[in-house]
């Protein structure tokens, strides 16, 4: 169980060359669930997200649209990236843009320190470059093109031709850090997760590391190299530093010491940057490496990774406009094992919405409150002596809370939600077996009826707290309907560690009617 320690969580900062799709939103929701859970566990939590706005791809996109790169970035951030956070209820504490002055200044500070320490030198470089990835590619990362690109080498990720670049650049002595990185992976197996990601990273580093070209002189959209303004910093070297510049590196050392190191959530396609280049940079600067780097899988649509360029991107609002933000959050955390690829389908979303959210959780909440209203005039009844069935519910709640917390600690978000859902299933079964509607017909069973409904209400109290990081809107409505706000305080302030303590919602608390938490949806867009 969390003990009030510092928990700093980051998403990757997203490239603003286009509008966000559900793959971006999936990463945001996962990090948000972890942040909300840790806040409710009593940890000093800080959650960072943001946007990556430099590099050749953005320069070219902006030019093609007849605006400056900064104008292009400003437009996309204000019209697409900020609104995304509201669309899916993200509770970030900060939003970093790589065009922020606080970032640019401290990237230069970091770079100067590495240069002064002898980790940066001048050299010539020639290699295949994918503008889509903003990355030099090994030949093993390239495939032969098809269709209009027959006879050309194309990026295996973007299926677009790579460019052969030859430049005189500044280089970071990354090759110096291969042994230290391998020792890190060995000594701290949790540093790169999941296991498949860790194995891939170790295999990559064992093949040997080349020094990294960290500047460009053929275009000027980027942060100037402090000792040579004819060069701009390579976009990835610049972008990775956001995690520390936002946390206070170079500007607020006290805040930085409190927050860093972070738990970092990334897509598996950018794992090498975060698990190889990034820790090497930090080692060179004498800073701690991240607490852990977790590479989650891809969201697949029709068997393919989502991509705007391949027209397989789905805007989050296409889902939330129909199903709501809670259903979006629940579905992606429940249907996909965090760390593995997962397929999205409208049919699966619709089926889970109906079976698990509307019929499972939503209907449970509505039925229990309706029975308290009908049989006890809307007041939580006094609980009589507990029978084995009642004790079983108490035990289910305590065990589910502990199991979910342990799952969150290992970043197994799907397992946490499955553990909590045992309470939903057990409570539904309990009500079916106890038949409060039958008890209500027999005045001699009045005390037993009170115990059954008090037990069900307490179960809903626990569910509100445990599910709040996942479905904040529905749980806030339920919390209010339970009368818990007045009796126990704000939902977000309830401690995960206290969930299993039974009998928190006092007898005599007034409950209110509850509109369906997950209304029936007749038609679904295909």
DRENTORRO-985684 format. One record per residue (C-alpha): residue number from 1; residue in three letters; x negated, y, z. Coordinates in nm, 3 decimals, always signed. Layout:
{NUM; ALA; {X; Y; Z}}
...
END
This chain:
{1; UNK; {+0.000; +0.000; +0.000}}
{2; UNK; {-0.127; +0.347; -0.081}}
{3; UNK; {-0.290; +0.533; +0.207}}
{4; UNK; {-0.283; +0.899; +0.114}}
{5; UNK; {-0.593; +0.887; -0.102}}
{6; UNK; {-0.650; +1.096; -0.412}}
{7; UNK; {-0.502; +0.961; -0.736}}
{8; UNK; {-0.589; +1.137; -1.061}}
{9; UNK; {-0.425; +1.000; -1.375}}
{10; UNK; {-0.480; +1.109; -1.735}}
{11; UNK; {-0.332; +1.039; -2.074}}
{12; UNK; {-0.545; +1.088; -2.383}}
{13; UNK; {-0.509; +1.439; -2.519}}
{14; UNK; {-0.313; +1.408; -2.838}}
{15; UNK; {-0.423; +1.535; -3.175}}
{16; UNK; {-0.193; +1.815; -3.293}}
{17; UNK; {-0.215; +1.742; -3.664}}
{18; UNK; {+0.149; +1.626; -3.657}}
{19; UNK; {+0.456; +1.592; -3.438}}
{20; UNK; {+0.467; +1.324; -3.163}}
{21; UNK; {+0.623; +0.981; -3.216}}
{22; UNK; {+0.734; +0.716; -2.967}}
{23; UNK; {+0.380; +0.575; -2.946}}
{24; UNK; {+0.264; +0.902; -2.788}}
{25; UNK; {+0.572; +0.909; -2.565}}
{26; UNK; {+0.505; +0.551; -2.451}}
{27; UNK; {+0.162; +0.653; -2.319}}
{28; UNK; {+0.308; +0.961; -2.149}}
{29; UNK; {+0.583; +0.761; -1.976}}
{30; UNK; {+0.342; +0.494; -1.850}}
{31; UNK; {+0.115; +0.757; -1.694}}
{32; UNK; {+0.417; +0.942; -1.556}}
{33; UNK; {+0.558; +0.632; -1.386}}
{34; UNK; {+0.219; +0.571; -1.221}}
{35; UNK; {+0.196; +0.937; -1.112}}
{36; UNK; {+0.549; +0.944; -0.969}}
{37; UNK; {+0.495; +0.614; -0.786}}
{38; UNK; {+0.170; +0.733; -0.629}}
{39; UNK; {+0.331; +1.060; -0.521}}
{40; UNK; {+0.607; +0.862; -0.348}}
{41; UNK; {+0.342; +0.635; -0.196}}
{42; UNK; {+0.196; +0.943; -0.027}}
{43; UNK; {-0.114; +0.983; -0.242}}
{44; UNK; {-0.250; +1.326; -0.337}}
{45; UNK; {-0.161; +1.283; -0.702}}
{46; UNK; {-0.267; +1.491; -1.001}}
{47; UNK; {-0.144; +1.408; -1.352}}
{48; UNK; {-0.305; +1.557; -1.662}}
{49; UNK; {-0.200; +1.549; -2.025}}
{50; UNK; {-0.269; +1.783; -2.315}}
{51; UNK; {-0.368; +1.838; -2.675}}
{52; UNK; {-0.682; +1.805; -2.885}}
{53; UNK; {-0.696; +2.096; -3.129}}
{54; UNK; {-1.040; +2.111; -3.294}}
{55; UNK; {-1.192; +1.911; -3.578}}
{56; UNK; {-1.188; +1.879; -3.953}}
{57; UNK; {-0.847; +1.715; -3.982}}
{58; UNK; {-0.672; +2.010; -3.815}}
{59; UNK; {-0.872; +2.260; -4.018}}
{60; UNK; {-0.765; +2.089; -4.343}}
{61; UNK; {-0.399; +2.053; -4.236}}
{62; UNK; {-0.381; +2.420; -4.132}}
{63; UNK; {-0.545; +2.535; -4.456}}
{64; UNK; {-0.301; +2.324; -4.658}}
{65; UNK; {-0.017; +2.501; -4.474}}
{66; UNK; {-0.162; +2.848; -4.533}}
{67; UNK; {-0.233; +2.933; -4.165}}
{68; UNK; {-0.535; +2.946; -3.934}}
{69; UNK; {-0.614; +2.633; -3.730}}
{70; UNK; {-0.524; +2.816; -3.407}}
{71; UNK; {-0.188; +2.928; -3.551}}
{72; UNK; {-0.121; +2.572; -3.662}}
{73; UNK; {-0.208; +2.433; -3.320}}
{74; UNK; {-0.002; +2.699; -3.136}}
{75; UNK; {+0.302; +2.620; -3.350}}
{76; UNK; {+0.283; +2.244; -3.300}}
{77; UNK; {+0.217; +2.267; -2.926}}
{78; UNK; {+0.509; +2.504; -2.865}}
{79; UNK; {+0.754; +2.333; -3.104}}
{80; UNK; {+0.662; +1.967; -3.056}}
{81; UNK; {+0.427; +1.879; -2.770}}
{82; UNK; {+0.566; +2.089; -2.485}}
{83; UNK; {+0.926; +1.988; -2.571}}
{84; UNK; {+0.824; +1.619; -2.571}}
{85; UNK; {+0.749; +1.645; -2.198}}
{86; UNK; {+1.105; +1.763; -2.130}}
{87; UNK; {+1.259; +1.508; -2.368}}
{88; UNK; {+1.119; +1.214; -2.167}}
{89; UNK; {+1.099; +1.379; -1.820}}
{90; UNK; {+0.724; +1.397; -1.774}}
{91; UNK; {+0.607; +1.533; -1.436}}
{92; UNK; {+0.254; +1.640; -1.533}}
{93; UNK; {+0.067; +1.877; -1.300}}
{94; UNK; {-0.142; +2.032; -1.576}}
{95; UNK; {-0.155; +2.054; -1.955}}
{96; UNK; {-0.498; +2.112; -2.109}}
{97; UNK; {-0.554; +2.246; -2.459}}
{98; UNK; {-0.904; +2.222; -2.603}}
{99; UNK; {-0.861; +2.579; -2.726}}
{100; UNK; {-0.821; +2.697; -2.362}}
{101; UNK; {-1.103; +2.925; -2.252}}
{102; UNK; {-1.149; +2.718; -1.932}}
{103; UNK; {-1.221; +2.416; -2.150}}
{104; UNK; {-1.443; +2.580; -2.412}}
{105; UNK; {-1.667; +2.751; -2.155}}
{106; UNK; {-1.726; +2.435; -1.954}}
{107; UNK; {-1.785; +2.216; -2.259}}
{108; UNK; {-2.071; +2.455; -2.339}}
{109; UNK; {-2.192; +2.433; -1.978}}
{110; UNK; {-2.191; +2.052; -1.991}}
{111; UNK; {-2.368; +2.046; -2.326}}
{112; UNK; {-2.634; +2.292; -2.212}}
{113; UNK; {-2.706; +2.079; -1.905}}
{114; UNK; {-2.753; +1.768; -2.122}}
{115; UNK; {-2.976; +1.963; -2.361}}
{116; UNK; {-3.188; +2.099; -2.075}}
{117; UNK; {-3.221; +1.746; -1.935}}
{118; UNK; {-3.357; +1.617; -2.268}}
{119; UNK; {-3.058; +1.407; -2.372}}
{120; UNK; {-2.994; +1.603; -2.694}}
{121; UNK; {-3.226; +1.632; -2.997}}
{122; UNK; {-3.211; +1.733; -3.366}}
{123; UNK; {-3.192; +1.471; -3.638}}
{124; UNK; {-3.074; +1.383; -3.989}}
{125; UNK; {-2.769; +1.170; -4.035}}
{126; UNK; {-2.590; +0.997; -4.319}}
{127; UNK; {-2.284; +0.784; -4.274}}
{128; UNK; {-1.925; +0.701; -4.370}}
{129; UNK; {-1.680; +0.937; -4.199}}
{130; UNK; {-1.304; +0.895; -4.157}}
{131; UNK; {-1.141; +1.235; -4.114}}
{132; UNK; {-0.821; +1.067; -3.988}}
{133; UNK; {-1.012; +0.906; -3.699}}
{134; UNK; {-1.264; +1.194; -3.675}}
{135; UNK; {-1.525; +0.920; -3.645}}
{136; UNK; {-1.830; +0.784; -3.826}}
{137; UNK; {-1.757; +0.426; -3.927}}
{138; UNK; {-1.970; +0.112; -3.928}}
{139; UNK; {-1.939; -0.081; -4.253}}
{140; UNK; {-1.761; -0.353; -4.053}}
{141; UNK; {-1.483; -0.097; -3.980}}
{142; UNK; {-1.415; -0.050; -4.354}}
{143; UNK; {-1.219; -0.254; -4.609}}
{144; UNK; {-1.181; -0.244; -4.984}}
{145; UNK; {-0.903; -0.013; -5.096}}
{146; UNK; {-0.593; -0.124; -5.282}}
{147; UNK; {-0.350; +0.056; -5.515}}
{148; UNK; {-0.474; +0.407; -5.593}}
{149; UNK; {-0.787; +0.345; -5.381}}
{150; UNK; {-0.911; +0.031; -5.564}}
{151; UNK; {-1.290; +0.030; -5.581}}
{152; UNK; {-1.326; +0.261; -5.279}}
{153; UNK; {-1.409; +0.183; -4.917}}
{154; UNK; {-1.118; +0.277; -4.690}}
{155; UNK; {-1.072; +0.303; -4.312}}
{156; UNK; {-0.915; -0.016; -4.174}}
{157; UNK; {-0.686; +0.195; -3.951}}
{158; UNK; {-0.575; +0.471; -4.189}}
{159; UNK; {-0.612; +0.288; -4.526}}
{160; UNK; {-0.757; +0.612; -4.666}}
{161; UNK; {-1.100; +0.652; -4.834}}
{162; UNK; {-1.391; +0.749; -4.609}}
{163; UNK; {-1.637; +1.025; -4.698}}
{164; UNK; {-2.014; +0.983; -4.716}}
{165; UNK; {-2.157; +1.267; -4.507}}
{166; UNK; {-2.517; +1.378; -4.483}}
{167; UNK; {-2.596; +1.639; -4.219}}
{168; UNK; {-2.871; +1.775; -3.997}}
{169; UNK; {-2.708; +1.754; -3.656}}
{170; UNK; {-2.771; +1.743; -3.285}}
{171; UNK; {-2.772; +1.393; -3.136}}
{172; UNK; {-2.692; +1.257; -2.791}}
{173; UNK; {-2.932; +0.983; -2.673}}
{174; UNK; {-2.654; +0.730; -2.620}}
{175; UNK; {-2.886; +0.437; -2.692}}
{176; UNK; {-3.056; +0.510; -2.357}}
{177; UNK; {-2.743; +0.400; -2.173}}
{178; UNK; {-2.669; +0.053; -2.315}}
{179; UNK; {-2.819; -0.136; -2.020}}
{180; UNK; {-2.658; +0.092; -1.761}}
{181; UNK; {-2.319; +0.049; -1.931}}
{182; UNK; {-2.351; -0.330; -1.936}}
{183; UNK; {-2.443; -0.323; -1.567}}
{184; UNK; {-2.135; -0.107; -1.500}}
{185; UNK; {-1.902; -0.354; -1.676}}
{186; UNK; {-2.063; -0.640; -1.482}}
{187; UNK; {-2.057; -0.477; -1.138}}
{188; UNK; {-1.709; -0.331; -1.176}}
{189; UNK; {-1.492; -0.573; -1.376}}
{190; UNK; {-1.189; -0.347; -1.316}}
{191; UNK; {-1.359; -0.053; -1.492}}
{192; UNK; {-1.221; -0.153; -1.834}}
{193; UNK; {-0.880; -0.319; -1.840}}
{194; UNK; {-0.711; -0.536; -1.950}}
{195; UNK; {-0.952; -0.830; -1.975}}
{196; UNK; {-0.926; -0.848; -2.355}}
{197; UNK; {-1.028; -0.481; -2.379}}
{198; UNK; {-1.321; -0.534; -2.140}}
{199; UNK; {-1.450; -0.829; -2.344}}
{200; UNK; {-1.431; -0.626; -2.666}}
{201; UNK; {-1.625; -0.337; -2.514}}
{202; UNK; {-1.897; -0.562; -2.369}}
{203; UNK; {-1.940; -0.735; -2.706}}
{204; UNK; {-1.969; -0.397; -2.881}}
{205; UNK; {-2.235; -0.262; -2.642}}
{206; UNK; {-2.435; -0.587; -2.647}}
{207; UNK; {-2.489; -0.534; -3.021}}
{208; UNK; {-2.685; -0.222; -2.930}}
{209; UNK; {-2.591; +0.145; -2.927}}
{210; UNK; {-2.695; +0.411; -3.175}}
{211; UNK; {-2.747; +0.772; -3.078}}
{212; UNK; {-2.439; +0.983; -3.137}}
{213; UNK; {-2.417; +1.279; -3.373}}
{214; UNK; {-2.250; +1.545; -3.158}}
{215; UNK; {-2.242; +1.855; -3.380}}
{216; UNK; {-2.122; +1.967; -3.722}}
{217; UNK; {-2.251; +2.252; -3.938}}
{218; UNK; {-2.033; +2.212; -4.250}}
{219; UNK; {-1.726; +2.378; -4.094}}
{220; UNK; {-1.668; +2.614; -3.804}}
{221; UNK; {-1.340; +2.510; -3.636}}
{222; UNK; {-1.467; +2.398; -3.298}}
{223; UNK; {-1.661; +2.500; -2.987}}
{224; UNK; {-1.996; +2.661; -3.070}}
{225; UNK; {-2.310; +2.477; -2.961}}
{226; UNK; {-2.441; +2.721; -2.696}}
{227; UNK; {-2.804; +2.733; -2.815}}
{228; UNK; {-2.724; +2.719; -3.189}}
{229; UNK; {-2.403; +2.888; -3.304}}
{230; UNK; {-2.440; +2.759; -3.658}}
{231; UNK; {-2.312; +2.425; -3.520}}
{232; UNK; {-1.982; +2.332; -3.359}}
{233; UNK; {-1.941; +2.047; -3.110}}
{234; UNK; {-1.820; +1.715; -3.254}}
{235; UNK; {-1.448; +1.696; -3.181}}
{236; UNK; {-1.465; +1.377; -2.972}}
{237; UNK; {-1.752; +1.502; -2.756}}
{238; UNK; {-1.546; +1.816; -2.696}}
{239; UNK; {-1.218; +1.631; -2.638}}
{240; UNK; {-1.345; +1.374; -2.387}}
{241; UNK; {-1.463; +1.653; -2.162}}
{242; UNK; {-1.104; +1.773; -2.107}}
{243; UNK; {-1.065; +1.524; -1.822}}
{244; UNK; {-1.324; +1.709; -1.615}}
{245; UNK; {-1.283; +2.067; -1.742}}
{246; UNK; {-0.914; +2.055; -1.644}}
{247; UNK; {-1.003; +1.903; -1.307}}
{248; UNK; {-1.233; +2.194; -1.219}}
{249; UNK; {-1.577; +2.100; -1.356}}
{250; UNK; {-1.783; +2.416; -1.382}}
{251; UNK; {-1.506; +2.639; -1.247}}
{252; UNK; {-1.373; +2.493; -0.920}}
{253; UNK; {-1.613; +2.238; -0.777}}
{254; UNK; {-1.398; +2.178; -0.468}}
{255; UNK; {-1.096; +2.080; -0.681}}
{256; UNK; {-1.319; +1.871; -0.904}}
{257; UNK; {-1.464; +1.679; -0.609}}
{258; UNK; {-1.111; +1.614; -0.480}}
{259; UNK; {-0.971; +1.489; -0.812}}
{260; UNK; {-1.246; +1.313; -1.002}}
{261; UNK; {-1.286; +1.023; -1.086}}
{262; UNK; {-0.963; +0.944; -1.270}}
{263; UNK; {-0.759; +0.645; -1.377}}
{264; UNK; {-0.747; +0.689; -1.755}}
{265; UNK; {-0.472; +0.549; -1.976}}
{266; UNK; {-0.562; +0.528; -2.346}}
{267; UNK; {-0.443; +0.351; -2.660}}
{268; UNK; {-0.664; +0.056; -2.751}}
{269; UNK; {-0.765; +0.223; -3.080}}
{270; UNK; {-0.961; +0.487; -2.884}}
{271; UNK; {-1.096; +0.250; -2.621}}
{272; UNK; {-1.461; +0.265; -2.734}}
{273; UNK; {-1.471; +0.642; -2.701}}
{274; UNK; {-1.344; +0.619; -2.343}}
{275; UNK; {-1.521; +0.304; -2.225}}
{276; UNK; {-1.860; +0.355; -2.399}}
{277; UNK; {-1.930; +0.714; -2.511}}
{278; UNK; {-1.750; +0.883; -2.221}}
{279; UNK; {-1.920; +0.700; -1.931}}
{280; UNK; {-2.258; +0.744; -2.106}}
{281; UNK; {-2.196; +1.120; -2.125}}
{282; UNK; {-2.107; +1.130; -1.755}}
{283; UNK; {-2.411; +0.924; -1.657}}
{284; UNK; {-2.634; +1.165; -1.850}}
{285; UNK; {-2.481; +1.456; -1.657}}
{286; UNK; {-2.521; +1.280; -1.322}}
{287; UNK; {-2.144; +1.256; -1.271}}
{288; UNK; {-1.929; +0.964; -1.159}}
{289; UNK; {-1.774; +0.752; -1.433}}
{290; UNK; {-1.393; +0.711; -1.435}}
{291; UNK; {-1.227; +0.489; -1.176}}
{292; UNK; {-1.094; +0.273; -1.458}}
{293; UNK; {-1.006; +0.292; -1.825}}
{294; UNK; {-0.694; +0.102; -1.930}}
{295; UNK; {-0.639; +0.037; -2.301}}
{296; UNK; {-0.272; -0.029; -2.367}}
{297; UNK; {-0.143; -0.198; -2.681}}
{298; UNK; {+0.023; -0.057; -2.988}}
{299; UNK; {+0.392; -0.009; -3.047}}
{300; UNK; {+0.481; -0.197; -3.361}}
{301; UNK; {+0.774; -0.119; -3.587}}
{302; UNK; {+0.848; -0.383; -3.848}}
{303; UNK; {+0.520; -0.553; -3.753}}
{304; UNK; {+0.307; -0.241; -3.820}}
{305; UNK; {+0.147; +0.013; -3.588}}
{306; UNK; {+0.344; +0.334; -3.599}}
{307; UNK; {+0.195; +0.605; -3.814}}
{308; UNK; {+0.319; +0.933; -3.951}}
{309; UNK; {+0.111; +0.885; -4.267}}
{310; UNK; {+0.278; +0.547; -4.329}}
{311; UNK; {+0.623; +0.689; -4.243}}
{312; UNK; {+0.674; +0.440; -3.960}}
{313; UNK; {+0.676; +0.703; -3.684}}
{314; UNK; {+0.998; +0.738; -3.483}}
{315; UNK; {+1.058; +1.067; -3.299}}
{316; UNK; {+1.141; +1.014; -2.929}}
{317; UNK; {+1.452; +1.230; -2.966}}
{318; UNK; {+1.594; +0.978; -3.216}}
{319; UNK; {+1.625; +0.745; -2.914}}
{320; UNK; {+1.696; +0.991; -2.633}}
{321; UNK; {+1.973; +1.171; -2.825}}
{322; UNK; {+2.171; +0.846; -2.823}}
{323; UNK; {+2.055; +0.654; -2.516}}
{324; UNK; {+1.916; +0.926; -2.288}}
{325; UNK; {+1.568; +0.972; -2.144}}
{326; UNK; {+1.612; +0.719; -1.862}}
{327; UNK; {+1.690; +0.440; -2.107}}
{328; UNK; {+1.387; +0.538; -2.317}}
{329; UNK; {+1.162; +0.521; -2.011}}
{330; UNK; {+1.312; +0.198; -1.880}}
{331; UNK; {+1.305; +0.017; -2.213}}
{332; UNK; {+0.938; +0.078; -2.295}}
{333; UNK; {+0.822; -0.005; -1.943}}
{334; UNK; {+1.035; -0.321; -1.919}}
{335; UNK; {+1.026; -0.468; -2.269}}
{336; UNK; {+0.651; -0.444; -2.330}}
{337; UNK; {+0.374; -0.593; -2.115}}
{338; UNK; {+0.143; -0.298; -2.045}}
{339; UNK; {-0.185; -0.373; -2.217}}
{340; UNK; {-0.038; -0.582; -2.500}}
{341; UNK; {+0.111; -0.486; -2.834}}
{342; UNK; {+0.489; -0.468; -2.834}}
{343; UNK; {+0.753; -0.450; -3.104}}
{344; UNK; {+1.025; -0.190; -3.094}}
{345; UNK; {+1.367; -0.268; -3.234}}
{346; UNK; {+1.696; -0.082; -3.208}}
{347; UNK; {+1.876; -0.412; -3.145}}
{348; UNK; {+1.659; -0.498; -2.843}}
{349; UNK; {+1.692; -0.147; -2.702}}
{350; UNK; {+2.070; -0.156; -2.742}}
{351; UNK; {+2.099; -0.504; -2.588}}
{352; UNK; {+1.886; -0.415; -2.285}}
{353; UNK; {+2.069; -0.087; -2.238}}
{354; UNK; {+2.402; -0.268; -2.222}}
{355; UNK; {+2.301; -0.577; -2.025}}
{356; UNK; {+2.043; -0.440; -1.781}}
{357; UNK; {+2.115; -0.069; -1.738}}
{358; UNK; {+2.491; -0.032; -1.797}}
{359; UNK; {+2.618; -0.371; -1.676}}
{360; UNK; {+2.337; -0.459; -1.435}}
{361; UNK; {+2.236; -0.145; -1.244}}
{362; UNK; {+2.497; +0.114; -1.345}}
{363; UNK; {+2.798; -0.108; -1.288}}
{364; UNK; {+2.660; -0.227; -0.954}}
{365; UNK; {+2.630; +0.132; -0.830}}
{366; UNK; {+2.977; +0.230; -0.951}}
{367; UNK; {+3.146; -0.080; -0.801}}
{368; UNK; {+2.987; -0.045; -0.459}}
{369; UNK; {+3.072; +0.324; -0.425}}
{370; UNK; {+3.425; +0.265; -0.556}}
{371; UNK; {+3.481; -0.004; -0.289}}
{372; UNK; {+3.346; +0.218; -0.010}}
{373; UNK; {+3.586; +0.488; -0.131}}
{374; UNK; {+3.881; +0.248; -0.159}}
{375; UNK; {+3.835; +0.048; +0.162}}
{376; UNK; {+3.664; +0.298; +0.395}}
{377; UNK; {+3.783; +0.638; +0.268}}
{378; UNK; {+3.443; +0.716; +0.117}}
{379; UNK; {+3.246; +0.674; +0.440}}
{380; UNK; {+2.960; +0.424; +0.485}}
{381; UNK; {+3.095; +0.163; +0.730}}
{382; UNK; {+2.930; +0.031; +1.045}}
{383; UNK; {+2.741; -0.292; +0.986}}
{384; UNK; {+2.837; -0.587; +1.208}}
{385; UNK; {+2.621; -0.891; +1.288}}
{386; UNK; {+2.402; -0.994; +0.992}}
{387; UNK; {+2.470; -1.332; +0.835}}
{388; UNK; {+2.207; -1.526; +0.636}}
{389; UNK; {+2.331; -1.377; +0.306}}
{390; UNK; {+2.280; -1.024; +0.443}}
{391; UNK; {+1.935; -1.105; +0.578}}
{392; UNK; {+1.844; -1.250; +0.238}}
{393; UNK; {+1.918; -0.911; +0.076}}
{394; UNK; {+1.700; -0.734; +0.335}}
{395; UNK; {+1.417; -0.978; +0.264}}
{396; UNK; {+1.458; -0.939; -0.113}}
{397; UNK; {+1.426; -0.560; -0.082}}
{398; UNK; {+1.115; -0.577; +0.139}}
{399; UNK; {+0.948; -0.835; -0.083}}
{400; UNK; {+1.036; -0.653; -0.406}}
{401; UNK; {+0.893; -0.325; -0.271}}
{402; UNK; {+0.566; -0.493; -0.172}}
{403; UNK; {+0.539; -0.686; -0.500}}
{404; UNK; {+0.612; -0.376; -0.707}}
{405; UNK; {+0.353; -0.171; -0.520}}
{406; UNK; {+0.090; -0.442; -0.571}}
{407; UNK; {+0.178; -0.456; -0.942}}
{408; UNK; {+0.142; -0.076; -0.977}}
{409; UNK; {-0.203; -0.097; -0.812}}
{410; UNK; {-0.315; -0.331; -1.091}}
{411; UNK; {-0.134; -0.118; -1.355}}
{412; UNK; {+0.110; -0.401; -1.431}}
{413; UNK; {+0.405; -0.167; -1.480}}
{414; UNK; {+0.629; -0.432; -1.637}}
{415; UNK; {+0.573; -0.663; -1.338}}
{416; UNK; {+0.663; -0.382; -1.098}}
{417; UNK; {+0.991; -0.317; -1.275}}
{418; UNK; {+1.071; -0.690; -1.289}}
{419; UNK; {+1.011; -0.715; -0.913}}
{420; UNK; {+1.247; -0.423; -0.842}}
{421; UNK; {+1.509; -0.568; -1.076}}
{422; UNK; {+1.533; -0.874; -0.851}}
{423; UNK; {+1.720; -0.645; -0.610}}
{424; UNK; {+1.971; -0.554; -0.884}}
{425; UNK; {+2.028; -0.921; -0.968}}
{426; UNK; {+2.048; -1.035; -0.604}}
{427; UNK; {+2.291; -0.757; -0.508}}
{428; UNK; {+2.519; -0.838; -0.801}}
{429; UNK; {+2.514; -1.203; -0.698}}
{430; UNK; {+2.574; -1.111; -0.332}}
{431; UNK; {+2.885; -0.908; -0.415}}
{432; UNK; {+3.020; -1.186; -0.637}}
{433; UNK; {+2.973; -1.441; -0.356}}
{434; UNK; {+3.095; -1.223; -0.066}}
{435; UNK; {+3.407; -1.106; -0.256}}
{436; UNK; {+3.469; -0.781; -0.065}}
{437; UNK; {+3.800; -0.737; -0.256}}
{438; UNK; {+3.920; -1.062; -0.096}}
{439; UNK; {+3.787; -0.963; +0.250}}
{440; UNK; {+3.981; -0.636; +0.220}}
{441; UNK; {+4.310; -0.828; +0.207}}
{442; UNK; {+4.255; -0.982; +0.552}}
{443; UNK; {+4.253; -0.739; +0.847}}
{444; UNK; {+4.066; -0.996; +1.061}}
{445; UNK; {+3.775; -0.975; +0.814}}
{446; UNK; {+3.746; -0.596; +0.846}}
{447; UNK; {+3.413; -0.608; +1.031}}
{448; UNK; {+3.269; -0.850; +0.776}}
{449; UNK; {+3.386; -0.624; +0.491}}
{450; UNK; {+3.203; -0.333; +0.657}}
{451; UNK; {+2.883; -0.538; +0.686}}
{452; UNK; {+2.895; -0.646; +0.321}}
{453; UNK; {+2.949; -0.293; +0.191}}
{454; UNK; {+2.694; -0.140; +0.431}}
{455; UNK; {+2.442; -0.399; +0.306}}
{456; UNK; {+2.522; -0.316; -0.058}}
{457; UNK; {+2.491; +0.059; +0.009}}
{458; UNK; {+2.151; +0.007; +0.175}}
{459; UNK; {+2.046; -0.196; -0.126}}
{460; UNK; {+2.141; +0.098; -0.351}}
{461; UNK; {+1.944; +0.331; -0.123}}
{462; UNK; {+1.634; +0.115; -0.171}}
{463; UNK; {+1.692; +0.087; -0.546}}
{464; UNK; {+1.720; +0.465; -0.577}}
{465; UNK; {+1.376; +0.508; -0.423}}
{466; UNK; {+1.202; +0.224; -0.606}}
{467; UNK; {+1.353; +0.303; -0.947}}
{468; UNK; {+1.304; +0.680; -0.919}}
{469; UNK; {+0.962; +0.677; -1.095}}
{470; UNK; {+1.120; +0.487; -1.386}}
{471; UNK; {+1.468; +0.640; -1.425}}
{472; UNK; {+1.458; +0.975; -1.243}}
{473; UNK; {+1.787; +1.116; -1.374}}
{474; UNK; {+2.009; +0.816; -1.288}}
{475; UNK; {+1.851; +0.764; -0.946}}
{476; UNK; {+1.892; +1.134; -0.858}}
{477; UNK; {+2.264; +1.109; -0.943}}
{478; UNK; {+2.298; +0.791; -0.737}}
{479; UNK; {+2.108; +0.943; -0.443}}
{480; UNK; {+2.350; +1.237; -0.439}}
{481; UNK; {+2.654; +1.008; -0.466}}
{482; UNK; {+2.527; +0.800; -0.171}}
{483; UNK; {+2.517; +1.115; +0.043}}
{484; UNK; {+2.149; +1.039; +0.096}}
{485; UNK; {+2.024; +1.389; +0.014}}
{486; UNK; {+2.194; +1.532; +0.326}}
{487; UNK; {+2.117; +1.229; +0.545}}
{488; UNK; {+1.759; +1.147; +0.443}}
{489; UNK; {+1.625; +1.438; +0.237}}
{490; UNK; {+1.507; +1.474; -0.121}}
{491; UNK; {+1.471; +1.152; -0.321}}
{492; UNK; {+1.120; +1.230; -0.450}}
{493; UNK; {+0.999; +1.270; -0.091}}
{494; UNK; {+1.105; +0.916; +0.014}}
{495; UNK; {+0.804; +0.693; +0.080}}
{496; UNK; {+0.759; +0.367; -0.110}}
{497; UNK; {+0.607; +0.211; +0.202}}
{498; UNK; {+0.922; +0.278; +0.405}}
{499; UNK; {+1.172; +0.132; +0.157}}
{500; UNK; {+1.202; -0.204; +0.334}}
{501; UNK; {+1.294; -0.052; +0.672}}
{502; UNK; {+1.661; -0.149; +0.694}}
{503; UNK; {+1.954; +0.067; +0.800}}
{504; UNK; {+1.824; +0.407; +0.694}}
{505; UNK; {+2.149; +0.547; +0.552}}
{506; UNK; {+2.358; +0.608; +0.865}}
{507; UNK; {+2.710; +0.474; +0.912}}
{508; UNK; {+2.950; +0.764; +0.874}}
{509; UNK; {+2.768; +0.912; +0.574}}
{510; UNK; {+3.016; +1.036; +0.313}}
{511; UNK; {+2.975; +0.900; -0.038}}
{512; UNK; {+3.106; +1.054; -0.358}}
{513; UNK; {+3.244; +0.921; -0.683}}
{514; UNK; {+2.991; +0.828; -0.948}}
{515; UNK; {+3.028; +0.882; -1.322}}
{516; UNK; {+2.881; +0.586; -1.519}}
{517; UNK; {+2.502; +0.616; -1.492}}
{518; UNK; {+2.466; +0.454; -1.835}}
{519; UNK; {+2.781; +0.522; -2.039}}
{520; UNK; {+2.891; +0.275; -2.303}}
{521; UNK; {+2.746; +0.345; -2.647}}
{522; UNK; {+2.963; +0.231; -2.934}}
{523; UNK; {+2.741; +0.272; -3.238}}
{524; UNK; {+2.365; +0.259; -3.268}}
{525; UNK; {+2.158; +0.407; -3.550}}
{526; UNK; {+1.967; +0.142; -3.741}}
END
